[in-house]
Amino acid sequence: MIVRYLLAALVAGLFSGVLMTAAQEARVVPLILHAEEFEGEAAPAGEGTTPATDDAAQTQEHSSLGAAILNVAAYLSPVSVAYAHEGENHEEGGIMFGMSRFSGTLMANLVTGAGFALLLAGFSLVSGHPITVANGALWGAAGWLAVHMLPAIGLPPELPGFPAADLTQRQIWWVATVALSAGGLYLLVLKPNIVAKIAGIVLIAAPQVYGAPQPSDISSNVPAVLGAEFAVAALATTLFFWIVLGLSLGFANEKIAKAA
């Protein structure tokens, strides 16, 4: 029975990943393409490094062992994984193993969709709270809060060309925030004890009080309004992804329960 639940979760995750790709193509990708038009421009004098310097620093960050390990954790985020910068010829080049932008986005979303679905189904089984069609949207919303919305308070989704703090520091903070937020939501929502609820609030607030790593120089050629539009679009599409995932998983679970 557990195997059937996990297989159902896998199918629900793949289905959600496909829909997520369509939503990103409609709402997120156009903003990224627009932002990439600003990357080739020189930074204003005295307001930060040049794009070439930024690219070199980013390459150095990715070459470190710590960043390579933490990239596995960052791969769980369907907001930014599929949109790694491709360089000047982004329309012809590939972002993942030579694939096109759309193919890389679809592949990343299928992997992350399946992964999140298995995590959500596993957590449901361990906690003893089944996911159904009636509460599937709530499960999805909780996943979105833990993985996207709460971390975005300190580290909002960023467009190419936007200034950012050290990659390793950002990923460490993101992973810690997701873990603490998930634990806090579990205590706050699923535990009736008042002490547990207070502990949940403390866990959720802790990474926000500590603060996310921020860049020392916030100058950028990309307009701030474009960055704000991207953050809203990215969070909206991931919310759509999680709601679809929760409902799909609930529907699959009920079908399996009736067939048993």
TIPA-439039 format. One record per residue: residue number from 1; residue in one letter; chain; x, y, z negated of N, C-alpha, C in turn. Coordinates in Angstrom, 2 decimals. Layout:
N
NUM; A; A; X; Y; Z; X; Y; Z; X; Y; Z
...
This chain:
260
1; M; A; 0.83; -1.21; 0.00; 0.00; 0.00; 0.00; 0.87; 1.26; 0.00
2; I; A; 1.95; 1.25; -0.80; 2.83; 2.41; -0.86; 3.46; 2.68; 0.50
3; V; A; 3.83; 1.60; 1.19; 4.43; 1.75; 2.52; 3.45; 2.40; 3.48
4; R; A; 2.19; 2.02; 3.39; 1.18; 2.60; 4.27; 0.99; 4.09; 3.97
5; Y; A; 1.03; 4.45; 2.69; 0.93; 5.86; 2.32; 2.10; 6.66; 2.89
6; L; A; 3.30; 6.10; 2.78; 4.48; 6.80; 3.27; 4.47; 6.90; 4.80
7; L; A; 3.99; 5.88; 5.47; 3.86; 5.95; 6.93; 2.83; 7.00; 7.33
8; A; A; 1.74; 7.07; 6.58; 0.73; 8.09; 6.85; 1.31; 9.49; 6.64
9; A; A; 2.13; 9.62; 5.60; 2.79; 10.90; 5.35; 3.72; 11.27; 6.49
10; L; A; 4.42; 10.28; 7.03; 5.33; 10.53; 8.15; 4.56; 11.04; 9.37
11; V; A; 3.43; 10.41; 9.66; 2.61; 10.83; 10.81; 2.07; 12.24; 10.58
12; A; A; 1.60; 12.51; 9.36; 1.09; 13.85; 9.04; 2.18; 14.90; 9.18
13; G; A; 3.40; 14.56; 8.76; 4.50; 15.51; 8.87; 4.87; 15.80; 10.31
14; L; A; 4.89; 14.77; 11.15; 5.21; 14.98; 12.56; 4.13; 15.82; 13.24
15; F; A; 2.87; 15.54; 12.91; 1.76; 16.31; 13.47; 1.87; 17.78; 13.06
16; S; A; 2.17; 18.03; 11.79; 2.31; 19.40; 11.30; 3.50; 20.09; 11.94
17; G; A; 4.58; 19.34; 12.18; 5.75; 19.92; 12.82; 5.47; 20.38; 14.23
18; V; A; 4.66; 19.63; 14.97; 4.30; 20.02; 16.33; 3.49; 21.31; 16.32
19; L; A; 2.50; 21.39; 15.42; 1.69; 22.61; 15.33; 2.52; 23.79; 14.85
20; M; A; 3.47; 23.53; 13.96; 4.35; 24.58; 13.48; 5.17; 25.16; 14.63
21; T; A; 5.63; 24.30; 15.52; 6.41; 24.76; 16.67; 5.59; 25.69; 17.55
22; A; A; 4.34; 25.32; 17.79; 3.46; 26.17; 18.60; 3.24; 27.53; 17.93
23; A; A; 3.05; 27.52; 16.61; 2.85; 28.78; 15.88; 4.09; 29.64; 15.94
24; Q; A; 5.27; 29.04; 15.80; 6.51; 29.81; 15.86; 6.74; 30.39; 17.25
25; E; A; 6.43; 29.62; 18.28; 6.60; 30.12; 19.63; 5.72; 31.33; 19.89
26; A; A; 4.55; 31.36; 19.27; 3.60; 32.44; 19.50; 3.92; 33.68; 18.67
27; R; A; 4.39; 33.48; 17.41; 4.51; 34.60; 16.49; 5.94; 34.95; 16.09
28; V; A; 6.83; 33.97; 16.03; 8.16; 34.20; 15.48; 9.22; 34.39; 16.56
29; V; A; 9.23; 33.53; 17.56; 10.26; 33.57; 18.60; 10.33; 34.92; 19.31
30; P; A; 9.20; 35.55; 19.68; 9.30; 36.86; 20.34; 10.03; 37.90; 19.51
31; L; A; 9.85; 37.86; 18.19; 10.56; 38.80; 17.32; 12.05; 38.51; 17.29
32; I; A; 12.42; 37.24; 17.31; 13.84; 36.87; 17.31; 14.50; 37.31; 18.61
33; L; A; 13.83; 37.08; 19.72; 14.38; 37.50; 21.01; 14.56; 39.02; 21.06
34; H; A; 13.62; 39.74; 20.48; 13.73; 41.20; 20.44; 14.91; 41.62; 19.58
35; A; A; 15.08; 40.97; 18.43; 16.18; 41.32; 17.54; 17.54; 41.03; 18.16
36; E; A; 17.62; 39.97; 18.97; 18.90; 39.62; 19.60; 19.35; 40.67; 20.60
37; E; A; 18.42; 41.51; 21.06; 18.79; 42.59; 21.97; 19.67; 43.63; 21.28
38; F; A; 19.58; 43.72; 19.95; 20.34; 44.71; 19.20; 21.70; 44.19; 18.76
39; E; A; 21.94; 42.88; 18.89; 23.17; 42.31; 18.35; 24.42; 42.75; 19.11
40; G; A; 24.28; 43.04; 20.38; 25.46; 43.44; 21.15; 25.85; 44.88; 20.96
41; E; A; 25.01; 45.68; 20.29; 25.31; 47.09; 20.12; 26.31; 47.29; 18.99
42; A; A; 27.12; 48.31; 19.14; 28.11; 48.60; 18.11; 27.44; 49.18; 16.89
43; A; A; 27.94; 48.82; 15.72; 27.38; 49.35; 14.48; 27.75; 50.81; 14.34
44; P; A; 26.90; 51.64; 13.72; 27.21; 53.04; 13.51; 28.51; 53.19; 12.72
45; A; A; 29.26; 54.24; 13.04; 30.54; 54.45; 12.38; 30.39; 54.56; 10.88
46; G; A; 31.24; 53.84; 10.18; 31.22; 53.90; 8.73; 30.08; 53.15; 8.11
47; E; A; 29.32; 52.34; 8.90; 28.15; 51.66; 8.34; 28.23; 50.16; 8.52
48; G; A; 29.39; 49.60; 8.30; 29.48; 48.14; 8.32; 30.41; 47.66; 9.39
49; T; A; 30.53; 46.37; 9.52; 31.45; 45.75; 10.44; 30.82; 45.61; 11.80
50; T; A; 31.64; 45.28; 12.78; 31.14; 45.07; 14.14; 30.54; 43.70; 14.25
51; P; A; 29.71; 43.47; 15.28; 29.14; 42.13; 15.46; 30.20; 41.05; 15.58
52; A; A; 31.33; 41.35; 16.24; 32.38; 40.35; 16.37; 32.93; 39.95; 15.02
53; T; A; 33.11; 40.98; 14.14; 33.60; 40.68; 12.80; 32.60; 39.85; 12.03
54; D; A; 31.32; 40.19; 12.18; 30.29; 39.42; 11.49; 30.27; 37.98; 11.97
55; D; A; 30.42; 37.76; 13.30; 30.41; 36.40; 13.83; 31.59; 35.60; 13.30
56; A; A; 32.75; 36.27; 13.19; 33.93; 35.57; 12.67; 33.74; 35.18; 11.23
57; A; A; 33.15; 36.12; 10.45; 32.91; 35.81; 9.04; 31.92; 34.67; 8.90
58; Q; A; 30.87; 34.68; 9.76; 29.88; 33.61; 9.69; 30.51; 32.27; 10.04
59; T; A; 31.41; 32.26; 11.04; 32.09; 31.04; 11.41; 32.94; 30.53; 10.27
60; Q; A; 33.62; 31.44; 9.59; 34.44; 31.05; 8.45; 33.59; 30.45; 7.34
61; E; A; 32.39; 31.03; 7.13; 31.50; 30.51; 6.10; 31.08; 29.08; 6.43
62; H; A; 30.72; 28.86; 7.68; 30.24; 27.53; 8.07; 31.35; 26.49; 8.04
63; S; A; 32.62; 26.94; 8.13; 33.70; 25.98; 8.17; 34.07; 25.44; 6.80
64; S; A; 33.63; 26.11; 5.74; 33.97; 25.65; 4.40; 33.19; 24.39; 4.05
65; L; A; 33.79; 23.56; 3.20; 33.16; 22.30; 2.82; 31.87; 22.55; 2.06
66; G; A; 31.88; 23.53; 1.16; 30.68; 23.82; 0.38; 29.52; 24.23; 1.24
67; A; A; 29.80; 25.08; 2.24; 28.73; 25.52; 3.14; 28.21; 24.35; 3.97
68; A; A; 29.13; 23.46; 4.37; 28.70; 22.32; 5.18; 27.77; 21.41; 4.39
69; I; A; 28.07; 21.21; 3.11; 27.22; 20.36; 2.28; 25.87; 21.03; 2.04
70; L; A; 25.91; 22.31; 1.74; 24.68; 23.02; 1.42; 23.82; 23.24; 2.66
71; N; A; 24.40; 23.14; 3.85; 23.61; 23.26; 5.07; 22.56; 22.16; 5.16
72; V; A; 22.86; 21.01; 4.55; 21.89; 19.91; 4.54; 20.64; 20.35; 3.79
73; A; A; 20.85; 21.03; 2.65; 19.71; 21.53; 1.88; 18.99; 22.64; 2.63
74; A; A; 19.75; 23.51; 3.30; 19.11; 24.61; 4.05; 18.32; 24.08; 5.23
75; Y; A; 18.66; 22.88; 5.71; 17.96; 22.29; 6.84; 16.51; 21.99; 6.52
76; L; A; 16.17; 22.00; 5.22; 14.79; 21.73; 4.82; 13.87; 22.90; 5.11
77; S; A; 14.42; 24.06; 5.42; 13.57; 25.23; 5.61; 13.13; 25.37; 7.05
78; P; A; 11.83; 25.25; 7.32; 11.37; 25.40; 8.69; 11.31; 26.83; 9.16
79; V; A; 11.67; 27.79; 8.31; 11.63; 29.18; 8.75; 12.79; 29.49; 9.67
80; S; A; 14.00; 29.13; 9.28; 15.16; 29.65; 9.97; 16.03; 28.62; 10.66
81; V; A; 15.85; 27.34; 10.38; 16.76; 26.34; 10.91; 16.79; 26.33; 12.43
82; A; A; 15.64; 26.38; 13.04; 15.57; 26.24; 14.49; 16.01; 27.48; 15.24
83; Y; A; 16.34; 28.54; 14.49; 16.64; 29.79; 15.15; 18.07; 30.25; 14.92
84; A; A; 18.99; 29.31; 14.81; 20.40; 29.68; 14.71; 20.79; 30.45; 15.97
85; H; A; 21.66; 31.43; 15.76; 22.02; 32.28; 16.89; 22.76; 31.48; 17.95
86; E; A; 22.40; 31.69; 19.20; 22.98; 30.91; 20.28; 24.05; 31.65; 21.05
87; G; A; 24.25; 32.91; 20.80; 25.21; 33.67; 21.58; 24.49; 34.45; 22.66
88; E; A; 25.29; 35.02; 23.59; 24.72; 35.90; 24.59; 23.79; 35.16; 25.55
89; N; A; 24.15; 33.96; 25.93; 23.33; 33.21; 26.89; 22.38; 32.29; 26.16
90; H; A; 21.58; 32.84; 25.26; 20.73; 32.00; 24.42; 19.64; 31.31; 25.21
91; E; A; 19.23; 31.89; 26.33; 18.15; 31.27; 27.09; 18.62; 30.01; 27.83
92; E; A; 19.93; 29.99; 28.18; 20.44; 28.83; 28.89; 21.15; 27.87; 27.96
93; G; A; 21.75; 28.38; 26.90; 22.52; 27.54; 26.02; 21.62; 26.77; 25.09
94; G; A; 22.27; 25.96; 24.22; 21.51; 25.15; 23.28; 21.85; 25.51; 21.87
95; I; A; 20.95; 25.26; 20.97; 21.20; 25.54; 19.57; 21.41; 24.27; 18.79
96; M; A; 21.00; 23.14; 19.34; 21.18; 21.87; 18.65; 21.58; 20.82; 19.67
97; F; A; 22.87; 20.44; 19.63; 23.38; 19.40; 20.50; 23.12; 19.72; 21.98
98; G; A; 23.23; 21.00; 22.35; 23.07; 21.38; 23.74; 21.65; 21.51; 24.20
99; M; A; 20.68; 21.36; 23.33; 19.28; 21.47; 23.73; 18.86; 22.93; 23.85
100; S; A; 17.75; 23.16; 24.52; 17.22; 24.51; 24.65; 16.67; 24.98; 23.31
101; R; A; 16.35; 26.26; 23.25; 15.81; 26.81; 22.02; 14.52; 26.10; 21.62
102; F; A; 13.63; 25.89; 22.57; 12.36; 25.24; 22.24; 12.58; 23.81; 21.78
103; S; A; 13.45; 23.08; 22.48; 13.70; 21.68; 22.10; 14.32; 21.59; 20.71
104; G; A; 15.26; 22.49; 20.42; 15.86; 22.50; 19.10; 14.87; 22.86; 18.01
105; T; A; 13.99; 23.81; 18.31; 12.97; 24.18; 17.35; 12.02; 23.02; 17.07
106; L; A; 11.59; 22.36; 18.14; 10.69; 21.22; 17.98; 11.36; 20.10; 17.18
107; M; A; 12.60; 19.79; 17.50; 13.31; 18.74; 16.79; 13.45; 19.08; 15.30
108; A; A; 13.83; 20.31; 15.01; 13.99; 20.72; 13.62; 12.67; 20.65; 12.86
109; N; A; 11.60; 21.08; 13.51; 10.30; 21.07; 12.85; 9.76; 19.66; 12.64
110; L; A; 10.05; 18.76; 13.57; 9.64; 17.37; 13.38; 10.38; 16.75; 12.19
111; V; A; 11.67; 17.02; 12.10; 12.46; 16.47; 11.00; 12.02; 17.06; 9.67
112; T; A; 11.88; 18.38; 9.61; 11.49; 19.01; 8.36; 10.05; 18.67; 7.99
113; G; A; 9.18; 18.57; 8.99; 7.80; 18.19; 8.71; 7.71; 16.81; 8.10
114; A; A; 8.43; 15.86; 8.69; 8.43; 14.50; 8.15; 9.05; 14.48; 6.76
115; G; A; 10.13; 15.22; 6.57; 10.78; 15.24; 5.26; 9.90; 15.83; 4.17
116; F; A; 9.27; 16.96; 4.46; 8.39; 17.58; 3.46; 7.18; 16.71; 3.19
117; A; A; 6.66; 16.06; 4.20; 5.50; 15.18; 4.01; 5.84; 14.02; 3.09
118; L; A; 7.01; 13.42; 3.30; 7.44; 12.31; 2.44; 7.67; 12.79; 1.00
119; L; A; 8.26; 13.97; 0.85; 8.46; 14.51; -0.50; 7.13; 14.78; -1.19
120; L; A; 6.20; 15.36; -0.45; 4.89; 15.68; -1.04; 4.14; 14.40; -1.41
121; A; A; 4.18; 13.41; -0.52; 3.51; 12.14; -0.81; 4.17; 11.42; -1.98
122; G; A; 5.50; 11.44; -2.02; 6.21; 10.81; -3.13; 5.92; 11.48; -4.46
123; F; A; 5.88; 12.80; -4.46; 5.57; 13.52; -5.70; 4.15; 13.22; -6.15
124; S; A; 3.22; 13.10; -5.19; 1.84; 12.78; -5.53; 1.73; 11.41; -6.17
125; L; A; 2.46; 10.44; -5.61; 2.41; 9.08; -6.16; 3.04; 9.02; -7.55
126; V; A; 4.15; 9.68; -7.72; 4.84; 9.65; -9.02; 4.04; 10.36; -10.10
127; S; A; 3.43; 11.50; -9.74; 2.69; 12.28; -10.73; 1.30; 11.70; -11.01
128; G; A; 0.81; 10.81; -10.14; -0.50; 10.23; -10.36; -1.66; 11.11; -9.95
129; H; A; -1.38; 12.11; -9.13; -2.44; 13.02; -8.65; -2.54; 12.85; -7.14
130; P; A; -3.53; 12.10; -6.64; -3.62; 11.84; -5.21; -3.97; 13.09; -4.40
131; I; A; -3.47; 13.11; -3.18; -3.78; 14.19; -2.25; -4.98; 13.78; -1.41
132; T; A; -6.02; 14.60; -1.41; -7.24; 14.33; -0.65; -7.54; 15.52; 0.26
133; V; A; -8.55; 15.36; 1.08; -8.95; 16.48; 1.94; -9.43; 17.66; 1.08
134; A; A; -10.07; 17.36; -0.04; -10.61; 18.41; -0.90; -9.50; 19.26; -1.53
135; N; A; -8.39; 18.62; -1.91; -7.33; 19.38; -2.57; -6.07; 19.50; -1.71
136; G; A; -6.12; 19.02; -0.47; -4.94; 19.04; 0.39; -4.41; 20.45; 0.64
137; A; A; -5.32; 21.41; 0.83; -4.88; 22.79; 1.07; -4.17; 23.34; -0.16
138; L; A; -4.63; 22.95; -1.36; -3.99; 23.42; -2.59; -2.59; 22.82; -2.73
139; W; A; -2.44; 21.54; -2.39; -1.12; 20.92; -2.40; -0.20; 21.63; -1.41
140; G; A; -0.73; 21.92; -0.23; 0.08; 22.62; 0.76; 0.47; 24.01; 0.31
141; A; A; -0.46; 24.72; -0.31; -0.16; 26.06; -0.81; 0.91; 26.03; -1.88
142; A; A; 0.85; 25.01; -2.74; 1.87; 24.87; -3.79; 3.25; 24.62; -3.17
143; G; A; 3.29; 23.77; -2.13; 4.56; 23.53; -1.45; 5.09; 24.79; -0.80
144; W; A; 4.21; 25.57; -0.20; 4.62; 26.83; 0.43; 5.16; 27.81; -0.61
145; L; A; 4.50; 27.90; -1.74; 4.98; 28.79; -2.80; 6.38; 28.40; -3.26
146; A; A; 6.59; 27.11; -3.49; 7.87; 26.64; -4.03; 9.00; 26.78; -3.03
147; V; A; 8.73; 26.47; -1.76; 9.80; 26.39; -0.77; 10.01; 27.71; -0.03
148; H; A; 8.96; 28.51; 0.12; 9.07; 29.71; 0.95; 8.75; 31.02; 0.22
149; M; A; 7.57; 31.15; -0.33; 7.15; 32.43; -0.85; 7.98; 32.89; -2.05
150; L; A; 8.14; 32.03; -3.04; 8.91; 32.43; -4.22; 10.38; 32.68; -3.90
151; P; A; 11.05; 31.82; -3.12; 12.42; 32.17; -2.72; 12.51; 33.43; -1.88
152; A; A; 11.45; 33.72; -1.10; 11.47; 34.91; -0.23; 11.41; 36.20; -1.02
153; I; A; 11.04; 36.14; -2.29; 11.06; 37.35; -3.12; 12.48; 37.89; -3.22
154; G; A; 13.44; 36.98; -3.34; 14.84; 37.40; -3.42; 15.57; 37.34; -2.10
155; L; A; 15.23; 36.34; -1.27; 15.87; 36.16; 0.03; 14.80; 36.04; 1.11
156; P; A; 14.28; 37.15; 1.59; 13.26; 37.07; 2.64; 13.85; 36.54; 3.94
157; P; A; 13.01; 35.97; 4.81; 13.50; 35.49; 6.11; 14.22; 36.61; 6.86
158; E; A; 15.37; 36.28; 7.45; 16.21; 37.29; 8.08; 16.33; 37.07; 9.58
159; L; A; 16.32; 38.15; 10.31; 16.53; 38.12; 11.75; 18.03; 38.06; 12.07
160; P; A; 18.40; 37.58; 13.26; 19.80; 37.68; 13.69; 20.26; 39.13; 13.68
161; G; A; 21.45; 39.37; 13.17; 21.98; 40.72; 13.10; 21.70; 41.44; 11.81
162; F; A; 20.87; 40.86; 10.93; 20.59; 41.49; 9.65; 21.74; 41.19; 8.68
163; P; A; 22.12; 42.15; 7.83; 23.18; 41.89; 6.85; 22.73; 40.86; 5.83
164; A; A; 23.67; 40.07; 5.35; 23.35; 39.04; 4.38; 24.56; 38.78; 3.49
165; A; A; 24.31; 38.28; 2.30; 25.38; 37.95; 1.37; 26.06; 36.66; 1.80
166; D; A; 27.04; 36.21; 1.03; 27.78; 35.00; 1.33; 26.84; 33.82; 1.52
167; L; A; 27.07; 33.04; 2.56; 26.17; 31.94; 2.92; 26.05; 30.92; 1.80
168; T; A; 27.18; 30.52; 1.23; 27.15; 29.50; 0.17; 26.36; 29.99; -1.04
169; Q; A; 26.59; 31.22; -1.44; 25.87; 31.78; -2.58; 24.37; 31.84; -2.33
170; R; A; 23.99; 32.23; -1.12; 22.56; 32.29; -0.79; 21.93; 30.91; -0.84
171; Q; A; 22.62; 29.90; -0.32; 22.05; 28.56; -0.29; 21.96; 27.95; -1.68
172; I; A; 22.96; 28.22; -2.51; 22.89; 27.74; -3.90; 21.69; 28.35; -4.61
173; W; A; 21.50; 29.65; -4.44; 20.37; 30.32; -5.09; 19.05; 29.78; -4.54
174; W; A; 18.99; 29.55; -3.22; 17.75; 29.05; -2.61; 17.40; 27.67; -3.14
175; V; A; 18.37; 26.77; -3.18; 18.12; 25.41; -3.67; 17.68; 25.44; -5.13
176; A; A; 18.36; 26.24; -5.94; 18.00; 26.34; -7.36; 16.60; 26.92; -7.53
177; T; A; 16.26; 27.91; -6.73; 14.94; 28.54; -6.83; 13.83; 27.58; -6.42
178; V; A; 14.06; 26.82; -5.36; 13.06; 25.84; -4.93; 12.84; 24.79; -6.02
179; A; A; 13.92; 24.28; -6.58; 13.81; 23.24; -7.61; 13.10; 23.78; -8.86
180; L; A; 13.50; 24.95; -9.32; 12.88; 25.53; -10.52; 11.42; 25.91; -10.25
181; S; A; 11.14; 26.44; -9.07; 9.77; 26.82; -8.74; 8.85; 25.61; -8.66
182; A; A; 9.35; 24.52; -8.05; 8.55; 23.30; -7.96; 8.26; 22.74; -9.34
183; G; A; 9.29; 22.70; -10.21; 9.08; 22.23; -11.57; 8.14; 23.13; -12.35
184; G; A; 8.29; 24.43; -12.15; 7.42; 25.38; -12.85; 5.97; 25.27; -12.42
185; L; A; 5.73; 25.11; -11.11; 4.36; 24.95; -10.63; 3.74; 23.66; -11.15
186; Y; A; 4.54; 22.61; -11.23; 4.05; 21.34; -11.76; 3.58; 21.51; -13.20
187; L; A; 4.39; 22.15; -14.02; 4.02; 22.35; -15.43; 2.84; 23.32; -15.55
188; L; A; 2.82; 24.33; -14.72; 1.78; 25.35; -14.84; 0.42; 24.86; -14.37
189; V; A; 0.39; 24.02; -13.35; -0.88; 23.61; -12.74; -1.36; 22.27; -13.25
190; L; A; -0.46; 21.32; -13.39; -0.87; 19.94; -13.68; -0.77; 19.55; -15.15
191; K; A; -0.19; 20.37; -15.98; -0.07; 20.05; -17.39; -1.00; 20.93; -18.22
192; P; A; -1.87; 20.34; -19.04; -2.83; 21.14; -19.81; -2.23; 21.81; -21.04
193; N; A; -1.10; 21.31; -21.51; -0.48; 21.85; -22.72; -0.04; 23.30; -22.51
194; I; A; -0.36; 24.16; -23.46; -0.01; 25.57; -23.33; 1.49; 25.77; -23.34
195; V; A; 2.21; 24.94; -24.10; 3.67; 25.04; -24.13; 4.25; 24.72; -22.76
196; A; A; 3.69; 23.71; -22.11; 4.15; 23.33; -20.78; 3.88; 24.46; -19.78
197; K; A; 2.75; 25.12; -19.90; 2.43; 26.21; -18.99; 3.38; 27.38; -19.18
198; I; A; 3.70; 27.68; -20.42; 4.66; 28.76; -20.69; 6.03; 28.40; -20.12
199; A; A; 6.41; 27.14; -20.30; 7.69; 26.69; -19.75; 7.69; 26.78; -18.23
200; G; A; 6.55; 26.49; -17.62; 6.45; 26.60; -16.18; 6.65; 28.03; -15.69
201; I; A; 6.05; 28.98; -16.40; 6.21; 30.39; -16.04; 7.67; 30.81; -16.18
202; V; A; 8.32; 30.33; -17.23; 9.74; 30.65; -17.45; 10.60; 30.10; -16.32
203; L; A; 10.32; 28.87; -15.90; 11.09; 28.27; -14.81; 10.91; 29.04; -13.51
204; I; A; 9.68; 29.46; -13.23; 9.41; 30.21; -12.00; 10.10; 31.57; -12.03
205; A; A; 10.09; 32.20; -13.19; 10.65; 33.56; -13.31; 12.17; 33.57; -13.39
206; A; A; 12.77; 32.49; -13.87; 14.22; 32.48; -14.15; 15.08; 32.89; -12.95
207; P; A; 14.91; 32.27; -11.77; 15.78; 32.68; -10.66; 15.52; 34.11; -10.18
208; Q; A; 14.28; 34.59; -10.35; 13.99; 35.96; -9.95; 14.64; 36.96; -10.90
209; V; A; 14.65; 36.62; -12.18; 15.30; 37.48; -13.16; 16.81; 37.48; -12.94
210; Y; A; 17.37; 36.31; -12.65; 18.80; 36.21; -12.38; 19.17; 37.02; -11.14
211; G; A; 18.34; 36.95; -10.13; 18.56; 37.74; -8.92; 19.27; 36.97; -7.82
212; A; A; 18.83; 37.19; -6.60; 19.45; 36.56; -5.43; 20.68; 37.35; -5.01
213; P; A; 21.68; 36.67; -4.43; 22.86; 37.39; -3.93; 22.48; 38.34; -2.80
214; Q; A; 23.02; 39.54; -2.85; 22.69; 40.56; -1.86; 23.96; 41.07; -1.19
215; P; A; 23.87; 41.50; 0.07; 25.06; 42.03; 0.76; 25.48; 43.37; 0.19
216; S; A; 26.77; 43.64; 0.27; 27.28; 44.92; -0.23; 26.97; 46.05; 0.74
217; D; A; 26.82; 45.73; 2.01; 26.51; 46.72; 3.03; 25.22; 46.31; 3.73
218; I; A; 24.20; 47.14; 3.68; 22.89; 46.78; 4.24; 22.63; 47.44; 5.58
219; S; A; 23.65; 48.05; 6.17; 23.45; 48.69; 7.47; 23.26; 47.64; 8.55
220; S; A; 22.41; 47.94; 9.54; 22.12; 47.01; 10.62; 21.59; 47.77; 11.83
221; N; A; 21.88; 47.23; 13.02; 21.34; 47.80; 14.24; 19.88; 47.42; 14.45
222; V; A; 19.44; 46.35; 13.80; 18.06; 45.87; 13.96; 17.12; 46.78; 13.16
223; P; A; 16.07; 47.31; 13.77; 15.14; 48.17; 13.04; 14.51; 47.47; 11.84
224; A; A; 14.37; 48.20; 10.75; 13.82; 47.62; 9.53; 12.39; 47.13; 9.74
225; V; A; 11.62; 47.86; 10.56; 10.23; 47.46; 10.78; 10.17; 46.12; 11.50
226; L; A; 11.14; 45.84; 12.36; 11.19; 44.54; 13.05; 11.49; 43.43; 12.05
227; G; A; 12.38; 43.72; 11.10; 12.67; 42.74; 10.06; 11.46; 42.45; 9.19
228; A; A; 10.69; 43.49; 8.89; 9.48; 43.30; 8.08; 8.45; 42.48; 8.83
229; E; A; 8.29; 42.76; 10.12; 7.35; 41.98; 10.93; 7.76; 40.51; 10.99
230; F; A; 9.06; 40.28; 11.10; 9.54; 38.90; 11.16; 9.29; 38.17; 9.85
231; A; A; 9.56; 38.84; 8.73; 9.34; 38.19; 7.43; 7.88; 37.80; 7.25
232; V; A; 6.97; 38.70; 7.63; 5.54; 38.40; 7.51; 5.15; 37.25; 8.44
233; A; A; 5.64; 37.30; 9.69; 5.30; 36.25; 10.66; 5.86; 34.90; 10.22
234; A; A; 7.09; 34.90; 9.71; 7.71; 33.65; 9.29; 6.97; 33.04; 8.11
235; L; A; 6.62; 33.86; 7.14; 5.89; 33.36; 5.97; 4.49; 32.91; 6.36
236; A; A; 3.86; 33.61; 7.28; 2.51; 33.23; 7.71; 2.53; 31.89; 8.45
237; T; A; 3.51; 31.68; 9.31; 3.57; 30.43; 10.06; 3.93; 29.25; 9.15
238; T; A; 4.77; 29.48; 8.14; 5.07; 28.39; 7.22; 3.88; 28.08; 6.32
239; L; A; 3.09; 29.09; 5.98; 1.86; 28.84; 5.22; 0.92; 27.97; 6.05
240; F; A; 0.79; 28.30; 7.33; -0.02; 27.49; 8.24; 0.49; 26.05; 8.27
241; F; A; 1.81; 25.89; 8.36; 2.42; 24.56; 8.37; 2.05; 23.77; 7.12
242; W; A; 2.18; 24.38; 5.96; 1.93; 23.66; 4.71; 0.45; 23.34; 4.51
243; I; A; -0.43; 24.24; 4.92; -1.86; 23.96; 4.80; -2.24; 22.80; 5.70
244; V; A; -1.75; 22.81; 6.95; -2.02; 21.70; 7.87; -1.44; 20.41; 7.31
245; L; A; -0.24; 20.48; 6.74; 0.40; 19.29; 6.19; -0.43; 18.71; 5.04
246; G; A; -0.88; 19.56; 4.13; -1.68; 19.08; 3.00; -2.99; 18.47; 3.44
247; L; A; -3.68; 19.13; 4.37; -4.95; 18.60; 4.86; -4.76; 17.30; 5.64
248; S; A; -3.73; 17.25; 6.47; -3.46; 16.03; 7.25; -3.12; 14.86; 6.33
249; L; A; -2.32; 15.15; 5.32; -1.95; 14.10; 4.38; -3.16; 13.62; 3.59
250; G; A; -4.01; 14.56; 3.18; -5.23; 14.18; 2.47; -6.16; 13.35; 3.33
251; F; A; -6.31; 13.73; 4.59; -7.15; 12.97; 5.51; -6.61; 11.55; 5.71
252; A; A; -5.29; 11.44; 5.89; -4.68; 10.12; 6.09; -4.83; 9.26; 4.84
253; N; A; -4.65; 9.86; 3.67; -4.78; 9.10; 2.42; -6.20; 8.56; 2.23
254; E; A; -7.19; 9.38; 2.56; -8.57; 8.93; 2.40; -8.89; 7.81; 3.39
255; K; A; -8.35; 7.88; 4.60; -8.58; 6.81; 5.57; -7.96; 5.49; 5.08
256; I; A; -6.78; 5.59; 4.50; -6.12; 4.38; 3.98; -6.89; 3.82; 2.80
257; A; A; -7.39; 4.70; 1.92; -8.14; 4.24; 0.75; -9.43; 3.54; 1.16
258; K; A; -10.10; 4.04; 2.20; -11.34; 3.41; 2.65; -11.07; 2.07; 3.33
259; A; A; -9.92; 1.97; 4.00; -9.60; 0.72; 4.70; -9.11; -0.35; 3.75
260; A; A; -8.65; 0.05; 2.56; -8.10; -0.93; 1.61; -9.19; -1.81; 1.01
